[in-house]
């Protein structure tokens, strides 16, 4: 089945992205891969250095020595950010779960846009970022001195 490519109708400003990253403590990476060469794996590993990060993948128990959860519902806490590395057709179900567990932000990675699900999240009070890489945005804001580099303490 071919994916429909949408143009993001909702665009988070740099100020919104900054505020999200400054206030976030926990991130759930949905769709993290076991393959260390995949973007989802690289980004999840990077985020783990700066945030309390939960890996979500129903097909793995452990990735890179870290426990993996089968769904957002299985997480021990509600994450501040739900970072989505899944095809657009799967986004509505992930957004519904994020709303149910009371996450604060939906973040769709580069190439992932779902305007209807984004609107639903916004209507339920969540912030939304689409078609942007969380790692790239974090690195950029750190390098520009907009947010401090703050690797989490072990």
C-alpha angles and dihedrals in degrees: 000000000000118000120235112234113221129193110233108252091186115061122185114220123231087252091055091047090049092050091048093051094044093052100038120102102162131044130184112205107206113202099019110172129226088220108095091207093061121099093234091057094046093047093046091051091049093048090049088067093058107027140030096266129195121197117218121196123133091209100059138056096193136015123185090348092305126118113253124212122215094223144353088263090063095057117114092225138023107260121228090223129030104203109200124211097167133105116277092251089065096048098088092058091047091048090051090052092047090052091048094052092044100244114171103216138034111205117187113196126231111307094017117112130155111165097185093052090044091053090049091051092049091048088054092052101260123132116237134210119179135187095008131111113238092208093049092048092047092049092047094050092046092049091049090051091240093123125022120249101250114171108191117254116245 
